[in-house]
Amino acid sequence: GVRRNYPWIVALICILGDGLLITLGISGVGSAVAAHPALARLAAWGGAAFLLWYGLGSLRSALRGATLETTAEANKPLGKVIAATLAVTFLNPHTYLDTVVLLGSIGGQVPGGGRYQFGAGALAASCLWFLSLSLGARILSPLFRKPAAWRLLDSFVWVTMWTIAASLLRNDLSG
């Protein structure tokens, strides 16, 4: 969004990916994973490993310092943008924990057809979130030309990723 690399397409891919995973979750896959401790543990440890790795990349970036190139020359080809978006969407174990396991477990507890209404509400929130991120980021592009802003963002991402990873591990070890 900040680089203006196909923000509508990125938002659409993220929304469709979330919709697919939310549907899987409320259809019973989330409850099945939650009911099997070994699967839940694997998901927690896999999610924590991914978040620690991702957070380490953000820490390194924060220490190096950089600015975000927001000019037209920084635009990537559509194929690369789509591939990167699909990778972040489907290779991130935390995505599965949030959509399939967490939302699926909660939605699975709603009686009758209410779980589908729950899923529709979750998808509506997903639409709002991804459209806000993809399209609203354009407003922030002048800010991210400054190294201090980019370092602050990378530091925030690092702390957030490691905090979530620690939470996953703490919950798994105490549960």
GROMACS elastic network, one bead per residue, 0.5 to 0.9 nm:
[ bonds ]
;  ai    aj funct       b0    kb
    1     5     6  0.62268   500
    1     6     6  0.74806   500
    1     7     6  0.52105   500
    1     8     6  0.88134   500
    1    10     6  0.84156   500
    1   133     6  0.70290   500
    1   135     6  0.59523   500
    1   136     6  0.72592   500
    1   138     6  0.56982   500
    1   141     6  0.83638   500
    2     5     6  0.77909   500
    2     7     6  0.87432   500
    2    68     6  0.83463   500
    2    70     6  0.67106   500
    2   134     6  0.78793   500
    2   135     6  0.84862   500
    2   136     6  0.83683   500
    2   139     6  0.76845   500
    2   140     6  0.65320   500
    2   142     6  0.87168   500
    2   144     6  0.80744   500
    3     6     6  0.87305   500
    3     7     6  0.87884   500
    3    68     6  0.79777   500
    3    69     6  0.71832   500
    3    71     6  0.71330   500
    3    72     6  0.79133   500
    3    74     6  0.70019   500
    3    75     6  0.66087   500
    3   137     6  0.84444   500
    3   138     6  0.74253   500
    3   141     6  0.70894   500
    4     7     6  0.60690   500
    4    70     6  0.76317   500
    4    71     6  0.88409   500
    4    72     6  0.83064   500
    4    75     6  0.73084   500
    4   134     6  0.84966   500
    4   135     6  0.84943   500
    4   137     6  0.83629   500
    4   138     6  0.66828   500
    4   141     6  0.88266   500
    5     8     6  0.88516   500
    5     9     6  0.88061   500
    5    10     6  0.82441   500
    5    74     6  0.86164   500
    5    75     6  0.56523   500
    5    76     6  0.66188   500
    5    77     6  0.83232   500
    5    78     6  0.78348   500
    5    81     6  0.71968   500
    6     9     6  0.54552   500
    6    10     6  0.62636   500
    6    11     6  0.87077   500
    6    75     6  0.88432   500
    6    78     6  0.72625   500
    6    81     6  0.76515   500
    6   134     6  0.87428   500
    7    10     6  0.50772   500
    7    11     6  0.60402   500
    7    12     6  0.85150   500
    7   131     6  0.82934   500
    7   133     6  0.88156   500
    7   134     6  0.50369   500
    7   135     6  0.61116   500
    7   137     6  0.89953   500
    8    11     6  0.51698   500
    8    12     6  0.61222   500
    8    13     6  0.86775   500
    8   131     6  0.76406   500
    8   134     6  0.69969   500
    8   135     6  0.73650   500
    9    12     6  0.50466   500
    9    13     6  0.61641   500
    9    14     6  0.85968   500
    9    81     6  0.88767   500
    9    82     6  0.78409   500
   10    13     6  0.52394   500
   10    14     6  0.62265   500
   10    15     6  0.86013   500
   10    81     6  0.75434   500
   10    82     6  0.69622   500
   10    85     6  0.64217   500
   10    86     6  0.89556   500
   10   130     6  0.84282   500
   10   134     6  0.70711   500
   11    14     6  0.51699   500
   11    15     6  0.60661   500
   11    16     6  0.85730   500
   11   127     6  0.79123   500
   11   129     6  0.89879   500
   11   130     6  0.52792   500
   11   131     6  0.56382   500
   11   132     6  0.88033   500
   11   133     6  0.80200   500
   11   134     6  0.58872   500
   11   135     6  0.82699   500
   12    15     6  0.50715   500
   12    16     6  0.60469   500
   12    17     6  0.84369   500
   12   127     6  0.83586   500
   12   130     6  0.80764   500
   12   131     6  0.82049   500
   13    16     6  0.51897   500
   13    17     6  0.60120   500
   13    18     6  0.85137   500
   13    82     6  0.78495   500
   13    85     6  0.71615   500
   13    86     6  0.72734   500
   13    89     6  0.83871   500
   14    17     6  0.50786   500
   14    18     6  0.60681   500
   14    19     6  0.84486   500
   14    85     6  0.72770   500
   14    86     6  0.78286   500
   14    89     6  0.65376   500
   14   126     6  0.84243   500
   14   127     6  0.85419   500
   14   130     6  0.68004   500
   15    18     6  0.51202   500
   15    19     6  0.59963   500
   15    20     6  0.86115   500
   15   123     6  0.75374   500
   15   126     6  0.62430   500
   15   127     6  0.57494   500
   15   129     6  0.89513   500
   15   130     6  0.67513   500
   15   131     6  0.86027   500
   16    20     6  0.61648   500
   16    21     6  0.86433   500
   17    20     6  0.51949   500
   17    21     6  0.62723   500
   17    22     6  0.85260   500
   17    86     6  0.81636   500
   17    89     6  0.66600   500
   17    90     6  0.76515   500
   18    21     6  0.51237   500
   18    22     6  0.58550   500
   18    23     6  0.83439   500
   18    89     6  0.80639   500
   18    95     6  0.82988   500
   18    99     6  0.69384   500
   18   123     6  0.71396   500
   18   126     6  0.70134   500
   18   127     6  0.89360   500
   19    22     6  0.51328   500
   19    23     6  0.60204   500
   19    24     6  0.85708   500
   19    99     6  0.87675   500
   19   119     6  0.84039   500
   19   120     6  0.87381   500
   19   122     6  0.85558   500
   19   123     6  0.59237   500
   19   126     6  0.81337   500
   20    23     6  0.51674   500
   20    24     6  0.62764   500
   20    25     6  0.86752   500
   21    25     6  0.61190   500
   21    26     6  0.87405   500
   21    95     6  0.84241   500
   21    96     6  0.71110   500
   21    99     6  0.57237   500
   21   100     6  0.55409   500
   21   104     6  0.89108   500
   22    26     6  0.61952   500
   22    27     6  0.84155   500
   22    30     6  0.89971   500
   22    96     6  0.89952   500
   22    98     6  0.88592   500
   22    99     6  0.51129   500
   22   100     6  0.56861   500
   22   101     6  0.89674   500
   22   103     6  0.67819   500
   22   104     6  0.67476   500
   22   119     6  0.63988   500
   22   120     6  0.89171   500
   22   122     6  0.76051   500
   22   123     6  0.73881   500
   23    26     6  0.53720   500
   23    27     6  0.59682   500
   23    28     6  0.88787   500
   23    99     6  0.86342   500
   23   100     6  0.78526   500
   23   104     6  0.80493   500
   23   116     6  0.84279   500
   23   119     6  0.68754   500
   24    27     6  0.52252   500
   24    28     6  0.68563   500
   24    29     6  0.58067   500
   24    30     6  0.72552   500
   24    99     6  0.84301   500
   24   100     6  0.61181   500
   24   104     6  0.74125   500
   25    28     6  0.57540   500
   25    29     6  0.50497   500
   25    31     6  0.73693   500
   25    96     6  0.87906   500
   25    99     6  0.64160   500
   25   101     6  0.61232   500
   25   102     6  0.79401   500
   25   103     6  0.63697   500
   25   105     6  0.71311   500
   25   107     6  0.77641   500
   25   108     6  0.79563   500
   25   119     6  0.87623   500
   26    29     6  0.70436   500
   26    30     6  0.66512   500
   26    31     6  0.79991   500
   26    99     6  0.89623   500
   26   100     6  0.73760   500
   26   101     6  0.88866   500
   26   103     6  0.69976   500
   26   105     6  0.72160   500
   26   106     6  0.80878   500
   26   107     6  0.53596   500
   26   108     6  0.55592   500
   26   115     6  0.63927   500
   26   116     6  0.72249   500
   26   118     6  0.84309   500
   26   119     6  0.66636   500
   27    30     6  0.77111   500
   27    31     6  0.86273   500
   27   104     6  0.73082   500
   27   107     6  0.86626   500
   27   108     6  0.74366   500
   27   115     6  0.84695   500
   27   116     6  0.86645   500
   28    31     6  0.52861   500
   28    32     6  0.61961   500
   28    33     6  0.87283   500
   28   100     6  0.88733   500
   28   104     6  0.66745   500
   28   105     6  0.78819   500
   28   107     6  0.88494   500
   28   108     6  0.64456   500
   29    32     6  0.50433   500
   29    33     6  0.62137   500
   29    34     6  0.85786   500
   29   100     6  0.67912   500
   29   101     6  0.74338   500
   29   104     6  0.69174   500
   29   105     6  0.84539   500
   30    33     6  0.52226   500
   30    34     6  0.61191   500
   30    35     6  0.85277   500
   30    97     6  0.86215   500
   30    99     6  0.82156   500
   30   102     6  0.68561   500
   30   103     6  0.73354   500
   30   105     6  0.51632   500
   30   106     6  0.85879   500
   30   107     6  0.87646   500
   30   108     6  0.77047   500
   31    34     6  0.50068   500
   31    35     6  0.59818   500
   31    36     6  0.87357   500
   31   100     6  0.85760   500
   31   101     6  0.67814   500
   31   102     6  0.86285   500
   31   104     6  0.60799   500
   31   106     6  0.82646   500
   31   107     6  0.87985   500
   31   108     6  0.63723   500
   31   109     6  0.86221   500
   32    35     6  0.50838   500
   32    36     6  0.64782   500
   32    39     6  0.88615   500
   32   101     6  0.85150   500
   32   105     6  0.83860   500
   33    36     6  0.53540   500
   33    37     6  0.75445   500
   33    38     6  0.84688   500
   33    39     6  0.56450   500
   33    40     6  0.57785   500
   33    43     6  0.87701   500
   33   100     6  0.86221   500
   33   101     6  0.65330   500
   33   105     6  0.86093   500
   34    37     6  0.66759   500
   34    39     6  0.74414   500
   34    40     6  0.56806   500
   34   101     6  0.64499   500
   34   102     6  0.83552   500
   34   104     6  0.89530   500
   34   105     6  0.68376   500
   35    39     6  0.84259   500
   35    40     6  0.78910   500
   36    39     6  0.55456   500
   36    40     6  0.63202   500
   36    41     6  0.86518   500
   37    41     6  0.58898   500
   37    42     6  0.84583   500
   38    41     6  0.50591   500
   38    42     6  0.61136   500
   38    43     6  0.85666   500
   39    42     6  0.50586   500
   39    43     6  0.61152   500
   39    44     6  0.85494   500
   40    43     6  0.50910   500
   40    44     6  0.61236   500
   40    45     6  0.86802   500
   40    97     6  0.86952   500
   40   101     6  0.82415   500
   40   172     6  0.85356   500
   41    44     6  0.50153   500
   41    45     6  0.61358   500
   41    46     6  0.83744   500
   41   172     6  0.64362   500
   42    45     6  0.52743   500
   42    46     6  0.58860   500
   42    47     6  0.82993   500
   43    46     6  0.51124   500
   43    47     6  0.58602   500
   43    48     6  0.84092   500
   43    93     6  0.67678   500
   43    94     6  0.80407   500
   43    96     6  0.79867   500
   43    97     6  0.67795   500
   43   101     6  0.89507   500
   44    47     6  0.51489   500
   44    48     6  0.60635   500
   44    49     6  0.86094   500
   44    93     6  0.82238   500
   44    94     6  0.80944   500
   44    97     6  0.75147   500
   44   165     6  0.84255   500
   44   168     6  0.56581   500
   44   169     6  0.67709   500
   44   171     6  0.86682   500
   44   172     6  0.68857   500
   45    49     6  0.60809   500
   45    50     6  0.86111   500
   45   165     6  0.84463   500
   45   168     6  0.73520   500
   45   169     6  0.66877   500
   45   172     6  0.81348   500
   46    49     6  0.51443   500
   46    50     6  0.62607   500
   46    51     6  0.86083   500
   46    92     6  0.89084   500
   46    93     6  0.61277   500
   46    94     6  0.81118   500
   47    50     6  0.52244   500
   47    51     6  0.61353   500
   47    52     6  0.85857   500
   47    92     6  0.71224   500
   47    95     6  0.83375   500
   47    96     6  0.84731   500
   47    97     6  0.74523   500
   47   165     6  0.71022   500
   47   168     6  0.77134   500
   48    51     6  0.50758   500
   48    52     6  0.60246   500
   48    53     6  0.85323   500
   48    93     6  0.81901   500
   48    94     6  0.77455   500
   48   161     6  0.85991   500
   48   162     6  0.80933   500
   48   164     6  0.74966   500
   48   166     6  0.71862   500
   48   167     6  0.85401   500
   48   168     6  0.62517   500
   48   169     6  0.67350   500
   49    52     6  0.51798   500
   49    53     6  0.61809   500
   49    54     6  0.85675   500
   49    93     6  0.88078   500
   49   165     6  0.73633   500
   50    53     6  0.51421   500
   50    54     6  0.60369   500
   50    55     6  0.84023   500
   50    91     6  0.88752   500
   50    92     6  0.66720   500
   50    93     6  0.68017   500
   50    94     6  0.77608   500
   50   165     6  0.83576   500
   51    54     6  0.50181   500
   51    55     6  0.58129   500
   51    56     6  0.83706   500
   51    92     6  0.82276   500
   51    93     6  0.84854   500
   51    94     6  0.75954   500
   51   158     6  0.88866   500
   51   161     6  0.52157   500
   51   162     6  0.63850   500
   51   163     6  0.89990   500
   51   164     6  0.74709   500
   51   165     6  0.57624   500
   52    55     6  0.50512   500
   52    56     6  0.60548   500
   52    57     6  0.87407   500
   52   158     6  0.84538   500
   52   161     6  0.65426   500
   52   162     6  0.56315   500
   52   164     6  0.89838   500
   52   165     6  0.63629   500
   52   166     6  0.87820   500
   53    56     6  0.51198   500
   53    57     6  0.65270   500
   53    58     6  0.89189   500
   53   161     6  0.88854   500
   53   162     6  0.89842   500
   54    57     6  0.52369   500
   54    58     6  0.65452   500
   54    59     6  0.88233   500
   54   157     6  0.87668   500
   54   158     6  0.76498   500
   54   161     6  0.71437   500
   54   162     6  0.87400   500
   55    58     6  0.50156   500
   55    59     6  0.61493   500
   55    60     6  0.86442   500
   55   154     6  0.86582   500
   55   155     6  0.88135   500
   55   157     6  0.65904   500
   55   159     6  0.71699   500
   55   160     6  0.78241   500
   55   161     6  0.52230   500
   55   162     6  0.60375   500
   56    60     6  0.61826   500
   56    61     6  0.85384   500
   56   158     6  0.66344   500
   56   161     6  0.88314   500
   56   162     6  0.84620   500
   57    60     6  0.51827   500
   57    61     6  0.61937   500
   57    62     6  0.86239   500
   57   154     6  0.87504   500
   57   158     6  0.77924   500
   58    62     6  0.60532   500
   58    63     6  0.86073   500
   58   151     6  0.89586   500
   58   153     6  0.87021   500
   58   154     6  0.50110   500
   58   155     6  0.66508   500
   58   156     6  0.85712   500
   58   157     6  0.63607   500
   58   158     6  0.51618   500
   58   159     6  0.89196   500
   59    62     6  0.50440   500
   59    63     6  0.62227   500
   59    64     6  0.86369   500
   59   151     6  0.89499   500
   59   154     6  0.65169   500
   59   155     6  0.61436   500
   59   157     6  0.81999   500
   59   158     6  0.54742   500
   59   159     6  0.83836   500
   60    63     6  0.51651   500
   60    64     6  0.61721   500
   60    65     6  0.85145   500
   60   154     6  0.85823   500
   61    64     6  0.51133   500
   61    65     6  0.59352   500
   61    66     6  0.73346   500
   61   150     6  0.88038   500
   61   151     6  0.73456   500
   61   154     6  0.64810   500
   61   155     6  0.84329   500
   62    65     6  0.51990   500
   62    66     6  0.77854   500
   62   150     6  0.74074   500
   62   152     6  0.72558   500
   62   153     6  0.79907   500
   62   154     6  0.51294   500
   62   155     6  0.57362   500
   62   158     6  0.85031   500
   63   151     6  0.74195   500
   63   154     6  0.88792   500
   63   155     6  0.86334   500
   64   151     6  0.83670   500
   65   147     6  0.60685   500
   65   148     6  0.77067   500
   65   150     6  0.71842   500
   65   151     6  0.57201   500
   65   154     6  0.89254   500
   66   145     6  0.86480   500
   66   146     6  0.80682   500
   66   147     6  0.52605   500
   66   148     6  0.83454   500
   66   150     6  0.65323   500
   66   151     6  0.72002   500
   67    70     6  0.89945   500
   67   144     6  0.62069   500
   67   145     6  0.51191   500
   67   146     6  0.57604   500
   67   148     6  0.83173   500
   67   149     6  0.82009   500
   67   150     6  0.59977   500
   67   151     6  0.84269   500
   68    74     6  0.89749   500
   68   141     6  0.81311   500
   68   144     6  0.56705   500
   68   145     6  0.55039   500
   68   146     6  0.79086   500
   68   147     6  0.81217   500
   68   150     6  0.71945   500
   69    72     6  0.87396   500
   69    73     6  0.83219   500
   69    74     6  0.59314   500
   69   141     6  0.89217   500
   69   144     6  0.82513   500
   69   145     6  0.68107   500
   70    73     6  0.79922   500
   70    74     6  0.61282   500
   70    75     6  0.80037   500
   70   141     6  0.65484   500
   70   142     6  0.80717   500
   70   144     6  0.82433   500
   70   145     6  0.74070   500
   71    74     6  0.55006   500
   71    75     6  0.74527   500
   72    75     6  0.55904   500
   73    76     6  0.83023   500
   75    78     6  0.88502   500
   76    79     6  0.82267   500
   76    80     6  0.64315   500
   76    81     6  0.64127   500
   77    80     6  0.54949   500
   77    81     6  0.64582   500
   77    82     6  0.88318   500
   78    81     6  0.50935   500
   78    82     6  0.61419   500
   78    83     6  0.85796   500
   79    82     6  0.51548   500
   79    83     6  0.60989   500
   79    84     6  0.85801   500
   80    83     6  0.50452   500
   80    84     6  0.60513   500
   80    85     6  0.84757   500
   81    84     6  0.52118   500
   81    85     6  0.61045   500
   81    86     6  0.85986   500
   82    85     6  0.51145   500
   82    86     6  0.61091   500
   82    87     6  0.85364   500
   83    86     6  0.51805   500
   83    87     6  0.61164   500
   83    88     6  0.86984   500
   84    87     6  0.50505   500
   84    88     6  0.62071   500
   84    89     6  0.84841   500
   85    88     6  0.52369   500
   85    89     6  0.60371   500
   85    90     6  0.85787   500
   86    90     6  0.59056   500
   86    91     6  0.78400   500
   87    90     6  0.54125   500
   87    91     6  0.52312   500
   87    92     6  0.75513   500
   88    91     6  0.57610   500
   88    92     6  0.58675   500
   88    95     6  0.88177   500
   89    92     6  0.62126   500
   89    95     6  0.69039   500
   90    93     6  0.76577   500
   90    95     6  0.72721   500
   90    96     6  0.80708   500
   91    94     6  0.88663   500
   91    95     6  0.81926   500
   92    95     6  0.55169   500
   92    96     6  0.73211   500
   93    96     6  0.52723   500
   93    97     6  0.64410   500
   93    98     6  0.88140   500
   94    98     6  0.61206   500
   94    99     6  0.85352   500
   95    98     6  0.52308   500
   95    99     6  0.60346   500
   95   100     6  0.78508   500
   96    99     6  0.53034   500
   96   100     6  0.50773   500
   96   101     6  0.64268   500
   96   102     6  0.83821   500
   97   100     6  0.59115   500
   97   102     6  0.59141   500
   97   103     6  0.83939   500
   98   101     6  0.60603   500
   98   102     6  0.50187   500
   98   103     6  0.62834   500
   98   104     6  0.85794   500
   99   102     6  0.59195   500
   99   103     6  0.50963   500
   99   104     6  0.66194   500
   99   122     6  0.89643   500
  100   103     6  0.59371   500
  100   104     6  0.50443   500
  100   105     6  0.77713   500
  101   104     6  0.50929   500
  101   105     6  0.57112   500
  101   106     6  0.84472   500
  102   105     6  0.52386   500
  102   106     6  0.62676   500
  102   107     6  0.84534   500
  103   106     6  0.51564   500
  103   107     6  0.57682   500
  103   108     6  0.81759   500
  103   118     6  0.87755   500
  103   119     6  0.79604   500
  103   122     6  0.79960   500
  104   107     6  0.50425   500
  104   108     6  0.56922   500
  104   109     6  0.85918   500
  104   115     6  0.87948   500
  104   119     6  0.84863   500
  105   108     6  0.50983   500
  105   109     6  0.66104   500
  106   109     6  0.54534   500
  106   110     6  0.71321   500
  106   115     6  0.84837   500
  106   118     6  0.87675   500
  107   110     6  0.54194   500
  107   111     6  0.86971   500
  107   114     6  0.79120   500
  107   116     6  0.77751   500
  107   117     6  0.88749   500
  107   118     6  0.60258   500
  107   119     6  0.68929   500
  108   111     6  0.76489   500
  108   115     6  0.61473   500
  109   115     6  0.75327   500
  110   113     6  0.78671   500
  110   114     6  0.55669   500
  110   115     6  0.51740   500
  110   116     6  0.88954   500
  110   118     6  0.78927   500
  111   114     6  0.57991   500
  111   115     6  0.67747   500
  112   115     6  0.68364   500
  112   116     6  0.86301   500
  113   116     6  0.55633   500
  113   117     6  0.69348   500
  113   118     6  0.89175   500
  114   117     6  0.50103   500
  114   118     6  0.60925   500
  114   119     6  0.85342   500
  115   119     6  0.60782   500
  115   120     6  0.85578   500
  116   120     6  0.60994   500
  116   121     6  0.85268   500
  117   121     6  0.61724   500
  117   122     6  0.85866   500
  118   121     6  0.51196   500
  118   122     6  0.62298   500
  118   123     6  0.86415   500
  119   123     6  0.61024   500
  119   124     6  0.85519   500
  120   123     6  0.50231   500
  120   124     6  0.61091   500
  120   125     6  0.86352   500
  121   124     6  0.50096   500
  121   125     6  0.62724   500
  121   126     6  0.85711   500
  122   125     6  0.51181   500
  122   126     6  0.61750   500
  122   127     6  0.87127   500
  123   127     6  0.61600   500
  123   128     6  0.86497   500
  124   127     6  0.50813   500
  124   128     6  0.63411   500
  124   129     6  0.86291   500
  125   128     6  0.51337   500
  125   129     6  0.60805   500
  125   130     6  0.86650   500
  126   129     6  0.50219   500
  126   130     6  0.60885   500
  126   131     6  0.83560   500
  127   130     6  0.54576   500
  127   131     6  0.59507   500
  127   132     6  0.82917   500
  128   131     6  0.53694   500
  128   132     6  0.59321   500
  128   133     6  0.85530   500
  129   132     6  0.52144   500
  129   133     6  0.61857   500
  129   134     6  0.86257   500
  130   133     6  0.50404   500
  130   134     6  0.59227   500
  130   135     6  0.82226   500
  131   134     6  0.52148   500
  131   135     6  0.56912   500
  131   136     6  0.75049   500
  132   135     6  0.55022   500
  132   136     6  0.50727   500
  132   137     6  0.76247   500
  133   136     6  0.53655   500
  133   137     6  0.57275   500
  134   137     6  0.57568   500
  134   138     6  0.77927   500
  135   138     6  0.61195   500
  135   139     6  0.82923   500
  136   139     6  0.58125   500
  136   140     6  0.75415   500
  137   140     6  0.52332   500
  137   141     6  0.66749   500
  138   141     6  0.53603   500
  138   142     6  0.84153   500
  139   142     6  0.73807   500
  139   143     6  0.84386   500
  140   143     6  0.53389   500
  140   144     6  0.65870   500
  141   144     6  0.53164   500
  141   145     6  0.68703   500
  142   145     6  0.55709   500
  142   146     6  0.78626   500
  143   146     6  0.59967   500
  143   149     6  0.65663   500
  143   150     6  0.83794   500
  144   147     6  0.70704   500
  144   148     6  0.82859   500
  144   149     6  0.56901   500
  144   150     6  0.56347   500
  145   148     6  0.89402   500
  145   149     6  0.78222   500
  145   150     6  0.77338   500
  146   149     6  0.56009   500
  146   150     6  0.66205   500
  146   151     6  0.89105   500
  147   150     6  0.51607   500
  147   151     6  0.61279   500
  147   152     6  0.85684   500
  148   151     6  0.51157   500
  148   152     6  0.61159   500
  148   153     6  0.86486   500
  149   152     6  0.50665   500
  149   153     6  0.62207   500
  149   154     6  0.86435   500
  150   153     6  0.51106   500
  150   154     6  0.61350   500
  150   155     6  0.84991   500
  151   154     6  0.50954   500
  151   155     6  0.59913   500
  151   156     6  0.84814   500
  152   155     6  0.50773   500
  152   156     6  0.61065   500
  152   157     6  0.86323   500
  153   156     6  0.50366   500
  153   157     6  0.61695   500
  153   158     6  0.85638   500
  154   157     6  0.50835   500
  154   158     6  0.60878   500
  154   159     6  0.86572   500
  155   158     6  0.50298   500
  155   159     6  0.61695   500
  155   160     6  0.84574   500
  156   159     6  0.52813   500
  156   160     6  0.60024   500
  156   161     6  0.85219   500
  157   160     6  0.50934   500
  157   161     6  0.59846   500
  157   162     6  0.85074   500
  158   161     6  0.53305   500
  158   162     6  0.61846   500
  158   163     6  0.84576   500
  159   162     6  0.52975   500
  159   163     6  0.59212   500
  159   164     6  0.85768   500
  160   163     6  0.51100   500
  160   164     6  0.62012   500
  160   165     6  0.85697   500
  161   164     6  0.52917   500
  161   165     6  0.61510   500
  161   166     6  0.86289   500
  162   166     6  0.60095   500
  162   167     6  0.84498   500
  163   166     6  0.51200   500
  163   167     6  0.61488   500
  163   168     6  0.86929   500
  164   168     6  0.62176   500
  164   169     6  0.86805   500
  165   168     6  0.51257   500
  165   169     6  0.62597   500
  165   170     6  0.85164   500
  166   169     6  0.51352   500
  166   170     6  0.58958   500
  166   171     6  0.84262   500
  167   170     6  0.50519   500
  167   171     6  0.59916   500
  167   172     6  0.84415   500
  168   171     6  0.52783   500
  168   172     6  0.61481   500
  168   173     6  0.86137   500
  169   172     6  0.50661   500
  169   173     6  0.60111   500
  169   174     6  0.84487   500
  170   173     6  0.51881   500
  170   174     6  0.59896   500
  170   175     6  0.82484   500
  171   174     6  0.52260   500
  171   175     6  0.56835   500
  172   175     6  0.51376   500
